[in-house]
Amino acid sequence: MTNLESLGESLTHIALDGKDIYLVGTAHVSKQSVEDVKTAIGTLKPDSVCIELCQSRYEAMVDKDLWKKLDIFKIIRKRKSVLFLAQLIMGAFYRKLGEKLGVQPGAEMLEAAKQAEKIGAELVLADREIDITLKRVWGYLGFWNKLKMMTHMMAWVLFKEEEIDAEMVEKIKAKDQLEAIMAEFTEKLPEVRHRLIDERDIFMSQKIKAAGGKKIVAVVGAGHVDGITDHIKGEYNLEELTQMPPKSVWPAVFKWGIPAAIIALLVYGFFKDASGRPMENIYIWVGVNGVLSALGAAVALAHPLTVVSALLAAPLTSLNPMVGAGWVAGLVQAWIARPTIADFEDLPNATSTVKGFWTNPVTKILLVVCLANLGSVLGTYIAGTWIASRTL
């Protein structure tokens, strides 16, 4: 048996336009996959090595000081709190798997990069940027599906360590690492699978096809092999796969329409009734919106002043779509308990447990933003419905 024959079904050969393309299907937390990569590249000596990583994910793996460069204030101001928290949750699950099985998540990708450098092959980062993928997934979901997705992802962090074993790895080997975490949604919501898996199959297939040289080895998750094989002979416009979701008019209508309707109801109440009921509407709005937002901040174990800031900000920010109560509360929390470099460096350890999300200052700020905003949104709908029922 030759070295390549030992790879069995893990190796797929594609002859295309005078090129020999070899896809090495891997599990992202498998020691055997690391050996498969080493064998494939060492035996084939390709001109280019493509890996299932984007620039930011690759840098996160190789740059151990990357955490020091994060700016929590910038993350909040650019409204990236939810996306950043989602990435931390996904990374946490795979670190737990890796620790259980004694292999670093993504070790096969790092091994491919190492082998490429060793033989002088060109290294191609073939995957679409993670933030674009998540934004496209997120942008096509409604509010409740977004909430369900975040809840589901948190459930993965709660996964009992004793249930994570080699058998589980084999079960997820046929899935992409993102799909494995959000498997429930890729089954129930076809658009999630399309953005999360199918689009990336197309994107990577074109990147692999465009790689330099006559012999190319591409190291990808086993769940991507069939999709890449199906799409690699086609021609696609990659710009379409990197564009942000088109903005529907309806979110803008609700974004501005609901605050306008609330204000109209409050004003109408004063004209309709000269008694104290219109003032009661204002108390309802301030109380319900402020209390629920403050409750969200409190659930995140925020500083008391942060909780107070959410309480005071929510009734006002809910009437101004340009500002969110969670952003105000998050900035206050970051100002009161500004994370240190050590806190950023500790993120991989902190996010390995549920408790860590609430104790690490960085993740606590992100939770404050998300939960205070969630409380404010719920407060807006509850208080608005209540006021409407009293006024109309």
C-alpha positions as CSV (number, residue, x, y, z in Angstrom):
1,M,0.0,0.0,0.0
2,T,1.4,3.4,-1.0
3,N,1.2,6.4,1.3
4,L,-1.7,7.9,-0.6
5,E,-3.6,4.6,-0.5
6,S,-3.5,4.8,3.3
7,L,-5.6,7.9,3.1
8,G,-8.5,6.0,1.7
9,E,-11.7,8.0,1.3
10,S,-10.1,11.0,2.9
11,L,-8.4,11.9,-0.4
12,T,-10.3,12.9,-3.5
13,H,-8.6,13.6,-6.9
14,I,-10.0,16.0,-9.4
15,A,-8.4,16.5,-12.9
16,L,-9.3,20.0,-14.2
17,D,-7.9,22.2,-16.9
18,G,-4.5,20.5,-16.9
19,K,-4.3,20.6,-13.1
20,D,-4.3,17.8,-10.5
21,I,-6.3,18.9,-7.5
22,Y,-6.4,16.7,-4.4
23,L,-8.9,17.4,-1.7
24,V,-8.0,16.1,1.8
25,G,-11.2,15.7,3.9
26,T,-10.5,16.2,7.6
27,A,-12.2,16.4,11.0
28,H,-11.2,19.6,12.7
29,V,-10.3,17.9,16.0
30,S,-8.7,14.7,14.8
31,K,-5.2,13.5,15.3
32,Q,-5.6,11.2,12.3
33,S,-6.5,14.2,10.1
34,V,-3.2,15.8,11.1
35,E,-1.3,12.7,9.9
36,D,-3.4,12.5,6.7
37,V,-2.4,16.1,5.9
38,K,1.3,15.5,6.5
39,T,1.2,12.3,4.4
40,A,-0.7,13.9,1.5
41,I,1.5,17.0,1.2
42,G,4.7,15.1,1.9
43,T,4.0,12.6,-0.8
44,L,2.4,14.8,-3.5
45,K,4.8,17.8,-3.1
46,P,2.1,20.2,-4.5
47,D,2.8,23.6,-6.0
48,S,0.0,25.1,-3.9
49,V,-1.6,24.2,-0.6
50,C,-5.1,25.5,0.1
51,I,-6.6,25.5,3.5
52,E,-10.1,26.1,4.9
53,L,-9.2,29.3,6.7
54,C,-9.7,32.9,6.0
55,Q,-7.1,35.6,6.8
56,S,-8.6,36.5,10.2
57,R,-9.0,32.9,11.4
58,Y,-5.5,32.1,10.2
59,E,-4.1,35.1,12.1
60,A,-6.0,34.1,15.2
61,M,-4.4,30.7,15.1
62,V,-0.8,31.8,14.5
63,D,-0.7,35.1,16.3
64,K,-0.8,34.4,20.0
65,D,-0.8,38.1,20.8
66,L,-3.9,38.8,18.7
67,W,-6.1,39.1,21.8
68,K,-4.0,42.0,23.0
69,K,-4.9,44.1,20.0
70,L,-8.7,43.9,20.5
71,D,-10.5,47.1,21.3
72,I,-13.7,46.4,23.2
73,F,-15.0,49.9,22.7
74,K,-14.5,49.6,19.0
75,I,-16.4,46.3,18.9
76,I,-19.4,47.9,20.7
77,R,-19.4,51.1,18.6
78,K,-19.3,49.1,15.4
79,R,-22.2,47.0,16.6
80,K,-20.1,43.8,16.4
81,S,-20.9,42.6,19.9
82,V,-23.2,39.8,18.8
83,L,-20.9,38.5,16.0
84,F,-17.9,38.6,18.3
85,L,-19.7,36.7,21.0
86,A,-20.9,34.2,18.5
87,Q,-17.3,33.5,17.4
88,L,-16.2,33.1,21.0
89,I,-19.0,30.6,21.6
90,M,-18.1,28.6,18.5
91,G,-14.5,28.6,19.4
92,A,-15.3,27.5,23.0
93,F,-17.0,24.3,21.8
94,Y,-14.1,23.2,19.6
95,R,-11.6,24.0,22.3
96,K,-13.5,21.7,24.6
97,L,-13.5,18.9,22.0
98,G,-9.8,19.5,21.3
99,E,-8.9,19.3,25.0
100,K,-10.8,16.1,25.5
101,L,-9.1,14.5,22.5
102,G,-5.7,16.0,23.0
103,V,-5.5,17.9,19.8
104,Q,-5.6,21.6,19.0
105,P,-8.7,22.7,17.0
106,G,-7.6,23.4,13.5
107,A,-4.3,21.5,14.0
108,E,-4.6,19.9,10.6
109,M,-4.8,23.4,9.0
110,L,-1.7,24.6,10.8
111,E,0.0,21.4,9.8
112,A,-0.9,22.0,6.2
113,A,0.6,25.5,6.5
114,K,3.7,24.1,8.1
115,Q,4.2,21.5,5.3
116,A,3.6,24.1,2.6
117,E,6.4,26.2,4.0
118,K,8.6,23.1,4.4
119,I,8.3,22.2,0.7
120,G,8.2,25.8,-0.6
121,A,4.6,25.6,-1.8
122,E,2.3,28.6,-2.1
123,L,-0.2,28.8,0.8
124,V,-3.7,29.8,-0.2
125,L,-6.3,30.9,2.4
126,A,-9.3,29.6,0.5
127,D,-12.2,30.2,2.9
128,R,-14.5,33.3,2.9
129,E,-13.9,35.7,5.8
130,I,-15.7,34.5,8.9
131,D,-17.4,37.9,9.6
132,I,-18.9,38.0,6.1
133,T,-20.2,34.4,6.5
134,L,-21.8,35.2,9.9
135,K,-23.2,38.5,8.7
136,R,-24.8,36.8,5.7
137,V,-26.2,34.1,8.0
138,W,-27.4,36.6,10.6
139,G,-28.7,39.1,8.1
140,Y,-31.2,36.6,6.6
141,L,-32.7,35.6,9.9
142,G,-35.7,37.1,11.7
143,F,-35.5,38.3,15.3
144,W,-36.9,35.1,16.9
145,N,-34.6,32.9,14.8
146,K,-31.7,34.9,15.8
147,L,-32.6,34.5,19.4
148,K,-33.0,30.7,18.9
149,M,-29.6,30.5,17.2
150,M,-27.9,32.2,20.1
151,T,-29.6,30.0,22.6
152,H,-28.7,26.9,20.7
153,M,-25.0,28.0,20.5
154,M,-24.9,28.6,24.2
155,A,-26.3,25.1,24.7
156,W,-23.1,23.8,23.0
157,V,-21.0,25.5,25.6
158,L,-23.0,23.7,28.2
159,F,-22.2,20.4,26.6
160,K,-21.2,17.9,29.2
161,E,-17.5,17.1,28.9
162,E,-17.9,13.4,29.6
163,E,-20.1,13.1,26.5
164,I,-17.4,14.4,24.2
165,D,-15.4,11.5,22.9
166,A,-13.9,10.1,19.7
167,E,-17.2,8.6,18.7
168,M,-18.7,12.1,18.7
169,V,-15.9,13.4,16.5
170,E,-16.7,10.7,13.9
171,K,-20.3,11.8,14.0
172,I,-19.4,15.5,13.2
173,K,-16.6,14.6,10.8
174,A,-19.0,14.7,7.9
175,K,-20.0,18.3,8.9
176,D,-18.4,21.6,8.8
177,Q,-17.2,23.0,12.2
178,L,-19.8,25.8,12.0
179,E,-22.5,23.5,10.7
180,A,-21.8,21.1,13.6
181,I,-22.6,23.7,16.1
182,M,-25.7,25.0,14.3
183,A,-26.9,21.7,12.9
184,E,-30.4,22.1,14.2
185,F,-30.8,25.3,12.2
186,T,-29.2,24.0,9.0
187,E,-32.0,21.4,9.1
188,K,-34.9,23.6,10.0
189,L,-33.8,26.8,8.2
190,P,-32.6,26.0,4.6
191,E,-31.3,29.6,4.2
192,V,-28.9,29.1,7.1
193,R,-27.3,26.0,5.4
194,H,-27.2,27.9,2.1
195,R,-25.2,30.8,3.6
196,L,-23.2,28.7,6.0
197,I,-22.2,25.8,3.9
198,D,-23.2,25.9,0.3
199,E,-21.9,29.4,-0.4
200,R,-18.6,28.5,1.2
201,D,-18.4,25.4,-0.9
202,I,-18.7,27.5,-4.0
203,F,-16.2,30.2,-2.7
204,M,-13.6,27.6,-1.8
205,S,-14.0,25.7,-5.0
206,Q,-13.1,28.8,-7.0
207,K,-10.2,29.7,-4.8
208,I,-8.8,26.2,-5.1
209,K,-9.3,26.2,-8.9
210,A,-7.4,29.5,-9.2
211,A,-4.5,28.4,-7.0
212,G,-1.1,28.5,-8.8
213,G,0.7,25.5,-10.2
214,K,-0.2,22.2,-11.8
215,K,-0.6,20.2,-8.6
216,I,-2.8,21.5,-5.7
217,V,-3.6,20.0,-2.4
218,A,-6.6,21.5,-0.6
219,V,-7.2,20.7,3.1
220,V,-10.9,21.1,3.9
221,G,-13.5,19.7,6.4
222,A,-14.9,16.4,5.2
223,G,-18.3,18.0,4.9
224,H,-17.1,20.3,2.2
225,V,-15.6,17.7,-0.1
226,D,-18.7,16.8,-2.1
227,G,-19.8,20.4,-2.4
228,I,-16.4,21.6,-3.7
229,T,-16.3,18.7,-6.1
230,D,-19.7,19.6,-7.5
231,H,-18.9,23.3,-7.9
232,I,-15.3,23.4,-8.9
233,K,-16.0,22.9,-12.6
234,G,-18.5,25.8,-12.7
235,E,-17.9,29.5,-13.0
236,Y,-19.2,31.8,-10.3
237,N,-18.9,35.5,-9.3
238,L,-17.3,35.5,-5.9
239,E,-18.2,39.2,-5.4
240,E,-21.9,38.2,-5.0
241,L,-20.9,35.8,-2.2
242,T,-19.1,38.5,-0.2
243,Q,-21.8,41.2,-0.4
244,M,-23.7,42.0,2.7
245,P,-27.4,41.0,2.8
246,P,-29.6,43.5,0.9
247,K,-31.4,45.8,3.3
248,S,-35.1,45.3,3.2
249,V,-37.4,48.3,3.7
250,W,-39.3,46.5,6.4
251,P,-36.6,46.6,9.1
252,A,-36.3,50.4,8.5
253,V,-40.1,50.7,8.7
254,F,-40.2,48.9,12.0
255,K,-37.1,50.6,13.2
256,W,-38.5,54.1,12.8
257,G,-42.2,53.2,12.7
258,I,-42.5,51.6,16.1
259,P,-40.9,54.6,18.0
260,A,-43.0,57.0,16.0
261,A,-46.1,55.0,16.8
262,I,-45.2,55.0,20.5
263,I,-44.7,58.8,20.5
264,A,-47.9,59.3,18.6
265,L,-49.8,57.2,21.2
266,L,-48.3,59.1,24.1
267,V,-49.2,62.5,22.5
268,Y,-52.7,61.2,21.5
269,G,-53.3,60.2,25.0
270,F,-53.0,63.7,26.3
271,F,-55.4,65.1,23.7
272,K,-57.9,62.3,24.2
273,D,-57.9,62.3,28.0
274,A,-57.3,65.2,30.3
275,S,-57.1,63.0,33.4
276,G,-54.0,61.3,34.8
277,R,-54.2,58.3,32.4
278,P,-51.8,59.9,29.8
279,M,-49.1,60.3,32.5
280,E,-49.7,56.7,33.5
281,N,-48.8,55.7,29.9
282,I,-45.5,57.5,30.3
283,Y,-44.9,55.7,33.6
284,I,-45.6,52.4,31.8
285,W,-43.2,53.1,29.0
286,V,-40.4,54.2,31.3
287,G,-41.0,51.5,33.8
288,V,-41.4,48.5,31.6
289,N,-38.7,49.4,29.1
290,G,-36.2,50.5,31.7
291,V,-36.8,47.6,34.1
292,L,-36.5,44.9,31.4
293,S,-33.3,46.4,30.0
294,A,-31.9,46.8,33.5
295,L,-32.9,43.2,34.2
296,G,-30.9,42.1,31.1
297,A,-27.9,43.9,32.4
298,A,-28.3,42.4,35.8
299,V,-28.5,38.9,34.4
300,A,-25.1,39.6,32.8
301,L,-23.9,40.4,36.4
302,A,-23.1,43.9,35.3
303,H,-21.9,46.6,37.7
304,P,-24.7,48.4,39.6
305,L,-24.0,51.6,37.8
306,T,-24.3,49.7,34.5
307,V,-27.7,48.4,35.5
308,V,-28.8,51.9,36.4
309,S,-27.5,53.2,33.0
310,A,-29.6,50.6,31.2
311,L,-32.6,51.5,33.4
312,L,-32.3,55.2,32.5
313,A,-31.2,54.8,28.8
314,A,-33.7,52.2,27.6
315,P,-36.9,54.4,27.6
316,L,-35.0,57.1,25.6
317,T,-32.9,54.8,23.3
318,S,-36.0,52.8,22.4
319,L,-37.4,56.0,20.8
320,N,-34.1,56.6,18.9
321,P,-33.2,53.7,16.5
322,M,-29.7,55.1,16.1
323,V,-28.8,54.2,19.7
324,G,-29.3,51.0,21.7
325,A,-29.7,50.7,25.5
326,G,-27.2,47.7,25.3
327,W,-24.6,49.9,23.7
328,V,-24.9,52.5,26.4
329,A,-24.8,49.9,29.1
330,G,-21.9,48.1,27.4
331,L,-19.8,51.3,27.2
332,V,-20.5,52.1,30.8
333,Q,-19.5,48.6,31.9
334,A,-16.3,48.9,29.8
335,W,-15.5,52.2,31.4
336,I,-16.1,51.0,34.9
337,A,-14.4,47.6,34.5
338,R,-12.1,48.1,31.6
339,P,-10.6,44.8,30.5
340,T,-6.9,44.4,30.9
341,I,-4.5,42.7,28.4
342,A,-4.6,39.7,30.7
343,D,-8.4,39.5,30.4
344,F,-8.1,39.4,26.6
345,E,-5.4,36.7,26.8
346,D,-7.6,34.7,29.1
347,L,-10.5,34.6,26.7
348,P,-9.7,31.1,25.4
349,N,-9.8,29.7,28.9
350,A,-12.7,31.8,30.1
351,T,-15.0,30.8,27.2
352,S,-14.4,27.1,27.9
353,T,-16.9,27.2,30.8
354,V,-20.3,28.9,31.2
355,K,-19.1,30.6,34.4
356,G,-16.2,32.1,32.4
357,F,-18.5,34.0,30.1
358,W,-20.0,35.8,33.2
359,T,-16.7,36.3,35.0
360,N,-14.3,37.4,32.3
361,P,-14.6,41.3,31.9
362,V,-14.5,41.1,28.1
363,T,-17.3,38.5,27.7
364,K,-19.3,40.1,30.5
365,I,-19.4,43.4,28.5
366,L,-20.6,41.5,25.4
367,L,-23.3,39.8,27.5
368,V,-24.3,43.2,28.9
369,V,-24.7,44.6,25.4
370,C,-26.8,41.6,24.1
371,L,-29.0,41.1,27.1
372,A,-29.7,44.8,27.8
373,N,-30.6,45.3,24.2
374,L,-32.8,42.2,24.3
375,G,-34.6,43.5,27.5
376,S,-35.1,46.9,25.8
377,V,-36.6,45.2,22.7
378,L,-39.0,43.1,24.8
379,G,-39.9,46.2,26.9
380,T,-40.7,48.2,23.7
381,Y,-43.2,45.6,22.5
382,I,-44.8,44.9,25.9
383,A,-45.1,48.5,26.9
384,G,-46.2,49.6,23.4
385,T,-49.0,47.0,23.4
386,W,-50.0,47.9,26.9
387,I,-50.2,51.6,26.0
388,A,-52.1,51.0,22.8
389,S,-54.7,48.9,24.6
390,R,-55.3,51.7,27.1
391,T,-55.3,54.5,24.6
392,L,-57.1,53.3,21.5
